[in-house]
Amino acid sequence: MTTLLFNENNPKQLLQAAELIKNGEVVGMPTETVYGLAADACNPDAVARIFKAKGRPSDNPLIVHLADFSDAVNYTSYIPQLAYKIADKFSPGPITMIFPKNDRIPYITSGGLDTVGIRIPAHATARKLIELSGCPIAAPSANTSGYPSPTEASHVMLDMNGKIPAVIDGGKCQCGVESTVISFDDDNTVRILRPGFVTKEDLLTLGCEVIVDNAILNEVAEGEKVSSPGMKYTHYSPAAKVTLVEGDSESFSAFANKNKSEDTYFLIFDNDILDNDCNFLTYGSNSTQQAHNIFSCLRRLDELGAKKVYVRVPDKNGVGLAVYNRLIRAAGFEVIKI
């Protein structure tokens, strides 16, 4: 199979991509978070093609993307009032809400669960593709399962060339990390299952209680079912061995000098200073920049031939929690404190 690269500004190619989805195929789709593998969420055969292309475990649920939040009632059995308040403020955008599903969503899409994650992407091309396809779109990140998520069409082509018929090039993703995923503990309490650009602090402005799930910073027990993607298994990992290093700039610099080698790289903040003979990449000076850059940096480290990567730990507040969550999974929860 030859994978075609479509341009998001070409109406004929968007129509062609929509036709592929209508016919049960999988298409690489840009969103504001990361690129997704888009297929008809209600078609079990199409969803199975997503799992095959990614090499993704079948118990890892997929998020369903809709063009408008008003469409959520067609695929769920209950939506709490708090969800409408959240949608009014943060949707379309990088937030996914988990609801009880109805029979229109097959269990292969929900990872065997009775719930489904619903998201309305802010990316205009993604919403247009959903409208043209005439169906809800399941769209996990368009990468080989476990590898860093793609934030450019070239990343998708690298992972998916020959596995899917087409990728739509929508440029670089604005956010750079996947959506915030929340569930509802009760009528006034939300639980963050995966952090993203909609933060705990953002949700607190609505007057609700917000719980950060323990699995965000800790490993899920073997055999435990999870209701959000990104909670289980090692994720976001390059081929290189990643270790997080927690400490200030001066301490990290001393650590780097002791551990430098030809195939060892250090991922640091923009204003950090390492000796010239240390291999390093910078990934931003604040949490927003770090979220935007982290996956492309992890992929770049493989291109450079890194065997070991030591990452200076980001701030864990706001969007920084999302960056830390991705990195702790990329590192297999291995952290050195200095």
TORNU-440612 format. One record per atom (N, C-alpha, C): x, y, z; residue in three letters. Coordinates in steps of 0.05 Angstrom, whole numbers, plus 5000, padded with zeros to 4 digits. Atoms other than C-alpha are relative to their C-alpha. Layout:
BEGIN
XYZALA;...
This chain:
BEGIN
501749765000MET;500050005000MET;501750255000MET;498749755000THR;502450694982THR;498450215016THR;501549804984THR;500551225033THR;500250274987THR;500149745013LEU;498351875001LEU;500150225020LEU;499949774983LEU;499952545032LEU;498250224988LEU;501949805009PHE;494053025026PHE;500650275014PHE;499749734990ASN;494053775037ASN;497350095012ASN;502649924988GLU;488754045086GLU;498650224985GLU;501249775015ASN;487554645040ASN;499049924972ASN;500950105025ASN;485754204981ASN;497249875004ASN;502750114995PRO;478054094982PRO;499649734988PRO;500450275012LYS;478353504934LYS;501449785016LYS;498650204985GLN;483453144976GLN;498649955027GLN;501650044976LEU;479253265039LEU;497649824995LEU;502350175008LEU;473252965004LEU;501049714995LEU;498950275004GLN;477652374983GLN;500549865027GLN;499550124974ALA;479752275055ALA;497549925014ALA;502650064989ALA;472552305078ALA;498849744988ALA;501050245013GLU;470651775027GLU;501449755010GLU;498550234989LEU;476151325052LEU;498949925027LEU;501150064973ILE;473351385123ILE;497249874997ILE;502750115004LYS;466251255098LYS;500249704991LYS;499650275010ASN;468950615065ASN;501549825020ASN;498850174979GLY;471950365130GLY;503050005002GLY;497149974999GLU;479150595119GLU;500950185023GLU;498849834979VAL;483850965166VAL;501750224987VAL;498649775011VAL;486651655152VAL;501450155022VAL;498549834981GLY;491952065188GLY;498850285000GLY;501549754998MET;488452695214MET;501450195019MET;498949814982PRO;491253335243PRO;498050095021PRO;501749864980THR;488453615308THR;501850205014THR;498449814985GLU;490654165355GLU;501949875021GLU;498450134980THR;493553655403THR;502349844987THR;498150155016VAL;497153115363VAL;498449894975VAL;501450125022TYR;495652765297TYR;498749745009TYR;501550244993GLY;490552205301GLY;499549824976GLY;500850195021LEU;488751575263LEU;497049995000LEU;502949965001ALA;481651715241ALA;498649784985ALA;501750205013ALA;476451185226ALA;497250025013ALA;502849994991ASP;468951095234ASP;499849855027ASP;500050114973ALA;468050985309ALA;497849795004ALA;502250194998CYS;461650585297CYS;500449754983CYS;499550235018ASN;464750095247ASN;502249835013ASN;498050174987PRO;468249525284PRO;502449924982PRO;497950085018ASP;472249315223ASP;502050244995ASP;498349775003ALA;474850025213ALA;501750055024ALA;498549964975VAL;476750085286VAL;502249795003VAL;498050214999ALA;480349425282ALA;502450074983ALA;497849915017ARG;484549725226ARG;501850205015ARG;498449824983ILE;486750275275ILE;501949845018ILE;498450164981PHE;489049765326PHE;502349854985PHE;497950155016LYS;492749365271LYS;502250194991LYS;498049815009ALA;496249985243ALA;501850095022ALA;498449914977LYS;498550215312LYS;501549785014LYS;499050214982GLY;499949535342GLY;499250055028GLY;501049914975ARG;495649775399ARG;498549785015ARG;501550204985PRO;493049325456PRO;497050064998PRO;502949975005SER;485549205447SER;498550105024SER;501449904976ASP;483849395519ASP;500650295006ASP;499449724997ASN;486350105509ASN;497850164985ASN;502349885013PRO;480050525495PRO;500850234981PRO;499649795019LEU;479551015437LEU;498150235006LEU;501749764997ILE;476851725440ILE;498550054975ILE;501749955022VAL;471051895396VAL;499850304995VAL;500049725007HIS;471452565360HIS;497550084984HIS;502549915013LEU;465152955340LEU;500450294991LEU;499849735011ALA;464053605302ALA;498850215019ALA;501449824982ASP;459553905356ASP;499249855025ASP;500650144976PHE;458253745429PHE;497049915001PHE;502850085001SER;450753715415SER;499649724989SER;500250275012ASP;452153065377ASP;500549785021ASP;499250204980ALA;454552725441ALA;497649835010ALA;502350154991VAL;447452525460VAL;499449764983VAL;500550225018ASN;447352055400ASN;501649765006ASN;498250234996TYR;452851615427TYR;500449945030TYR;499850044971THR;451951655503THR;497249955012THR;502550044987SER;446651455552SER;499450195023SER;500549804978TYR;447652005604TYR;502350204998TYR;498149784999ILE;451052685605ILE;499350185023ILE;500749834977PRO;451353065671PRO;500050294993PRO;500249715006GLN;449753805673GLN;502750135001GLN;497449884998LEU;456853965695LEU;501549974973LEU;498650045025ALA;459253685628ALA;499350224980ALA;500849795018TYR;455254205591TYR;501450275007TYR;498649764991LYS;458454755633LYS;502949994990LYS;497250035009ILE;465354475616ILE;500250034970ILE;500049985030ALA;463654415542ALA;499750294992ALA;500549725007ASP;461155135541ASP;502650165002ASP;497549844996LYS;467955385566LYS;502449894985LYS;497550125010PHE;473054895538PHE;499749854974PHE;500350165024SER;470054565477SER;498750174978SER;497950185010PRO;471654535420PRO;502750075012PRO;497449964989GLY;478554435448GLY;501249745010GLY;498550234992PRO;483553965480PRO;499049875026PRO;501150144976ILE;478853625530ILE;498249784991ILE;501750245005THR;475652935529THR;498549945026THR;501750074977MET;469852765574MET;498949714997MET;500950285001ILE;467952045592ILE;497249985011ILE;502850044993PHE;460651845593PHE;499249714996PHE;501050275007PRO;456651195594PRO;499350004971PRO;500550015028LYS;456250975522LYS;497349864995LYS;502350155008ASN;450150725484ASN;500949794979ASN;499350235017ASP;449750135436ASP;501250084972ASP;498949925025ARG;451950555376ARG;503149995000ARG;497150024997ILE;459150535402ILE;500749715006ILE;499350284995PRO;461849825395PRO;502249985021PRO;498150044978TYR;465949525450TYR;502950004991TYR;497349985010ILE;472149495406ILE;501050285002ILE;499349724999THR;472050255405THR;500550085029THR;499849924972SER;471150315481SER;501949835016SER;498150164986GLY;476449805498GLY;498649805019GLY;501550194984GLY;471149335526GLY;498550135024GLY;501349864978LEU;468449865573LEU;497250094993LEU;502649905004ASP;461350125582ASP;499950314998ASP;499749715002THR;463950835576THR;501450084974THR;498749905024VAL;466451265518VAL;501050285005VAL;498949734998GLY;470951875515GLY;499150164975GLY;501149835021ILE;467952445474ILE;501750264999ILE;498549755003ARG;472053035446ARG;499150144974ARG;500549835023ILE;470553605398ILE;502650154994ILE;497549875005PRO;477153815367PRO;499750294991PRO;500149725008ALA;478654555357ALA;501150034972ALA;498749985026HIS;482554415293HIS;497850004978HIS;502149975020ALA;478154645235ALA;500049774980ALA;499950225019THR;480654105188THR;498949745011THR;501150244987ALA;479053555238ALA;496950015000ALA;502949984999ARG;471953815247ARG;498749974972ARG;501050025027LYS;471053885172LYS;500049714990LYS;499950285008LEU;473253175161LEU;497849835013LEU;502250144986ILE;468252925213ILE;497450064986ILE;502449925014GLU;462753315178GLU;499749864973GLU;500050125027LEU;464653065109LEU;499649695001LEU;500250294997SER;465152345134SER;497349915009SER;502750064991GLY;458252375166GLY;499949795022GLY;500050194979CYS;460351945225CYS;501950095022CYS;498149944979PRO;463751995293PRO;502749874993PRO;497350105007ILE;471251895286ILE;501549925025ILE;498150094979ALA;475451475332ALA;502850084990ALA;497449905010ALA;482451775329ALA;502150005023ALA;497750004982PRO;488051545376PRO;502450134986PRO;497749875012SER;494851855364SER;501149824978SER;499350145025ALA;497651665295ALA;502849915000ALA;497350104997ASN;503951335319ASN;500049705005ASN;499750274991THR;506450635329THR;499749995030THR;500750014972SER;503850425397SER;502550005018SER;497849984982GLY;508550625453GLY;502150204993GLY;498049815010TYR;512751105410TYR;498950285005TYR;500949724997PRO;512551865418PRO;497850084980PRO;502249925017SER;506152165390SER;500950194978SER;499249835023PRO;506452525323PRO;498850285002PRO;500949725000THR;505953285320THR;500450134973THR;499749915028GLU;507553355246GLU;499249774982GLU;500750215020ALA;505152985184ALA;502349814994ALA;497650165006SER;512252745172SER;500449785021SER;499850204979HIS;512052375239HIS;498049774993HIS;502050205006VAL;505652015217VAL;501049834976VAL;499050145023MET;508751835150MET;502249805008MET;497850184991LEU;514851545185LEU;498949755013LEU;501150224985ASP;510551095229ASP;498049844984ASP;502450135012MET;504650935183MET;500249964970MET;499750035029ASN;507350945112ASN;499749714992ASN;500550275009GLY;504650325077GLY;497949855017GLY;501950134983LYS;499850165134LYS;497250124998LYS;502649875004ILE;494250675119ILE;500050144973ILE;500049895027PRO;491950975053PRO;500750294997PRO;499549725004ALA;492751715068ALA;500550145027ALA;499549824977VAL;495252255116VAL;499450294990VAL;500549725007ILE;492652975116ILE;502050175015ILE;498049824988ASP;498153485127ASP;498650265009ASP;501149754989GLY;495554035173GLY;502050165015GLY;497949844987GLY;502254315195GLY;500649895028GLY;499250084973LYS;505154285265LYS;497650035019LYS;502249994981CYS;500254145322CYS;500550235020CYS;499849774982GLN;498854745367GLN;500849925028GLN;499650084972CYS;498754385434CYS;502549835003CYS;497750184999GLY;503653815424GLY;499749775019GLY;500750244984VAL;500653345477VAL;497149954997VAL;502850085003GLU;494152965477GLU;498250145019GLU;502149864985SER;487653225506SER;500049925029SER;500750074972THR;485953265580THR;497649824999THR;502250194998VAL;481452675597VAL;498950025028VAL;501349994974ILE;476352745653ILE;497649815001ILE;502450154995SER;470952315683SER;498550155023SER;501749864980PHE;465352505732PHE;499549815023PHE;500450164976ASP;465452225803ASP;497150045011ASP;502749944993ASP;458852575819ASP;499250264985ASP;501149775015ASP;454653175797ASP;501850255002ASP;498449764997ASN;459953675821ASN;503049945002ASN;497250084997THR;466553285819THR;501049884974THR;498750125023VAL;471053145760VAL;502749885008VAL;497450134995ARG;477052685759ARG;501750024975ARG;498249995023ILE;482952825714ILE;501449734997ILE;498850265005LEU;485152165684LEU;502650024983LEU;497549945016ARG;490252455635ARG;500250304998ARG;499849705001PRO;492853175641PRO;500750094972PRO;499549885026GLY;493253635581GLY;499950305003GLY;500049715000PHE;492354365562PHE;497750125016PHE;502049914980VAL;485854435602VAL;500949895027VAL;498650084976THR;488854415671THR;498049995024THR;501650004975LYS;486254295742LYS;499250285007LYS;500649734992GLU;486655035754GLU;497850124982GLU;502149915018ASP;482355165692ASP;497349895009ASP;502650134992LEU;476954675715LEU;499050115026LEU;500949894974LEU;476854965785LEU;498550274997LEU;501449755004THR;474455625756THR;497049974996THR;502950065003LEU;467655285744LEU;498649955027LEU;501250044973GLY;466555195819GLY;499649715007GLY;500350294993CYS;466954435817CYS;502549905015CYS;497750134988GLU;471453965855GLU;501649864979GLU;498350135020VAL;477353685817VAL;502049825014VAL;498250214989ILE;481153045834ILE;501949934978ILE;498050105018VAL;487652865800VAL;500549715006VAL;499850294996ASP;487652115791ASP;502849915007ASP;497450104990ASN;493251735825ASN;501749894977ASN;498550135022ALA;495051385759ALA;501550204982ALA;498649805016ILE;497452045728ILE;503050005006ILE;497250004992LEU;503952005767LEU;501049735009LEU;499250264991ASN;504051275785ASN;499249784981ASN;500550225019GLU;504150615748GLU;497449855008GLU;502450154996VAL;497550245739VAL;500649715005VAL;499550284993ALA;497249555770ALA;499449824976ALA;500450195022GLU;497848975721GLU;497249875001GLU;502750125002GLY;491048725697GLY;497850205007GLY;502049814994GLU;487449355720GLU;498850134975GLU;501349875022LYS;482349645671LYS;500250305003LYS;499949714999VAL;483050375653VAL;498050124981VAL;502149885016SER;477850855625SER;501050214981SER;498949805018SER;482651325589SER;502549904987SER;497450075013PRO;488251235538PRO;502250145016PRO;497749874988GLY;495151385565GLY;500449935029GLY;499850074971MET;493951085635MET;501549745004MET;498950274997LYS;496550385621LYS;502349974979LYS;497850075018TYR;502850095588TYR;502050234999TYR;497949805005THR;509350455573THR;499250164974THR;500949835022HIS;507751045527HIS;502250204993HIS;498549765008TYR;511251585488TYR;503049964999TYR;497250054997SER;518051245489SER;501549984974SER;498250045023PRO;523651325438PRO;501549745003PRO;498450254998ALA;528450745424ALA;502050035023ALA;498049964979ALA;533351065472ALA;498849965028ALA;500950034972LYS;532850925547LYS;499850275012LYS;500549744988VAL;529751525581VAL;500049985030VAL;500149984970THR;531051715654THR;499550295007THR;500549734990LEU;528252325689LEU;501950075022LEU;498249904979VAL;532852745732VAL;498850245013VAL;501449794985GLU;529853185786GLU;502150165015GLU;498149834986GLY;534153765808GLY;500250274986GLY;499749735012ASP;536054495795ASP;502049994978ASP;498349985024SER;540054735736SER;502949945007SER;497250044993GLU;546754735772GLU;500649705007GLU;499750284993SER;545754035800SER;499949824975SER;500350155024PHE;543553775732PHE;502650024983PHE;497549965015SER;549754075699SER;502249825011SER;498050174987ALA;554253715749ALA;499549704993ALA;500850285006PHE;550353065737PHE;500849934971PHE;499550045029ALA;551153145661ALA;503049964996ALA;497150025004ASN;558753235667ASN;501049725009ASN;499250264990LYS;559252585706LYS;499049774982LYS;501350225015ASN;554852185658ASN;500150034970ASN;499849965029LYS;556652455590LYS;501549784985LYS;498650195017SER;558651985534SER;499150054971SER;500549955029GLU;558351945458GLU;497149954993GLU;502750075007ASP;551451625456ASP;498050075022ASP;501849904979THR;548451975518THR;499250284994THR;501049735005TYR;544052585508TYR;498550105025TYR;501449874978PHE;541053085557PHE;497850184988PHE;502249835008LEU;534253415548LEU;499650215021LEU;499849794980ILE;534454085583ILE;498250244993ILE;501549765005PHE;530854755590PHE;501750194983PHE;498649825018ASP;532555315542ASP;502350165013ASP;498049834986ASN;536455715594ASN;502049855016ASN;497950164987ASP;540455135622ASP;502650014984ASP;497449995013ILE;547855115608ILE;501549745007ILE;498350244997LEU;551954475597LEU;502650054986LEU;497449985013ASP;559154385577ASP;499849934971ASP;500250035029ASN;560554395503ASN;500249714991ASN;499650285008ASP;562453655501ASP;497649825009ASP;502450154993CYS;555553445528CYS;498150024976CYS;502150015021ASN;550353225476ASN;497450085013ASN;502649924987PHE;543853585490PHE;498250134979PHE;502149855014LEU;537353855462LEU;498550165021LEU;501749854982THR;533054395493THR;497149964992THR;502850045007TYR;525554315497TYR;498150215010TYR;501749784993GLY;523054995519GLY;500750135027GLY;499449864975SER;523455505575SER;497650015019SER;502450014982ASN;516355425602ASN;498349754992ASN;501550245004SER;511054885606SER;498649994973SER;501449995025THR;507255105544THR;501949924977THR;498050065020GLN;513555085501GLN;500949705002GLN;499150284996GLN;515654415532GLN;497949804990GLN;502250175010ALA;508854105516ALA;500150004969ALA;500049985029HIS;509354355444HIS;502449844988HIS;497550115011ASN;516454075435ASN;500749725008ASN;499050254988ILE;516953445477ILE;500149764981ILE;500050235016PHE;514852925427PHE;501950014976PHE;498249975022SER;518753205369SER;502949975009SER;497350034989CYS;524953235414CYS;500649705005CYS;499650294995LEU;524052505435LEU;500649854974LEU;499550135026ARG;523652305362ARG;502750084989ARG;497449905010ARG;529652735344ARG;502349855013ARG;497850144986LEU;533852375397LEU;500549734987LEU;499650245015ASP;532751725359ASP;501550054974ASP;498649935025GLU;534952055295GLU;503050055005GLU;497249934993LEU;541352285330LEU;501549755010LEU;498650244991GLY;542851575353GLY;500449985029GLY;499750014971ALA;542051685427ALA;499349735011ALA;500650254986LYS;542351065470LYS;498850045028LYS;501049924974LYS;541151395537LYS;499250304999LYS;500949724999VAL;537252035550VAL;499250075029VAL;500749904973TYR;536952415616TYR;498550264996TYR;501749775004VAL;531352925619VAL;499750155026VAL;500549834976ARG;531053505668ARG;497050025004ARG;502950024994VAL;524253445702VAL;498750284998VAL;501449755002PRO;519253995684PRO;498450065025PRO;501949934979ASP;514854375732ASP;497549844998ASP;502350185001LYS;508853955752LYS;497350155003LYS;502449844997ASN;503854535757ASN;498950074972ASN;501249915025GLY;498854735702GLY;500549804978GLY;499450175023VAL;500754465633VAL;502449825006VAL;497650154993GLY;507254225664GLY;499349725009GLY;500850274991LEU;503453635695LEU;499749824976LEU;500450165024ALA;501753395625ALA;502749924989ALA;497450065010VAL;509053435604VAL;501349795017VAL;498850194982TYR;511353065666TYR;498749734997TYR;501450255004ASN;505952535656ASN;501049854976ASN;499050145024ARG;508452385586ARG;502849905004ARG;497250084996LEU;515752375607LEU;500349775020LEU;499850224980ILE;514651925668ILE;499349734988ILE;500750255014ARG;511451415622ARG;502149934979ARG;497850055018ALA;516851495570ALA;502449875014ALA;497850104984ALA;521851345625ALA;499449745015ALA;500850244985GLY;518050745652GLY;500150055030GLY;500249914972PHE;517451135718PHE;502850005014PHE;497349994989GLU;525051165728GLU;500850295004GLU;499349724994VAL;526951815764VAL;502450005019VAL;497749964983ILE;533552025794ILE;499750275013ILE;500149754986LYS;533352565848LYS;502850085008LYS;497249924994ILE;539752975854ILE;499950265017ILE;
